[in-house]
Amino acid sequence: MSAPPKTVLTASPQEEAAIRQAVRSFAADRVAGPQHVAGLVELLSDPRVSDPIYDLPRPFTPENVALWVEGSEALRQRGECILLVTPDDAGGIGGYSRITVWPERSSAELAGAARADRQNTGRGRQGVANSVGAIFEVLGVRLIGLTAALDNVRSAAAIDGAGFIRMGERESVRPDGSIRRSIYWELTRDQWRALQQA
């Protein structure tokens, strides 16, 4: 399950409230809803998509995925999570992103995956960069922490390419309570802005 970044920031009440409001209103046209459950089941049932991701609602049944979508929406209403889908030209789902937010810490985590036919096309690196920019500039958080499985070379390359700083390893807890060792990165908003000007 998602865990806040190792670095602890403290948000003022005003900053926390602004982040929560930004989360509630972010990209409403792409927020996952009941109409996306079947497409998400299809997407996540492909191990090339889901195997590297530790916090997905396994097994990928319509019931489990529907609960995940409902739970994510409840958290969005509290200003703490956004589950987004990326549509494709045929009306299917080409990928998903899940942003977990800790407004009281001005921090967030990003997870997501693209359908197998969209992998290894360079979209992953651009997708991470776009998402990071939105998390910092639209949601207003000041810190993002990311993890990837030790053997997830593609995600590691995309995260490194986005400018995140490796900070060792971290134990990620799966929904079933088992542990996955992960590479761990952080990036602050100030660091990200400096990278954009370089």
Disulfide bonds with the S-S distance in Angstrom:
none
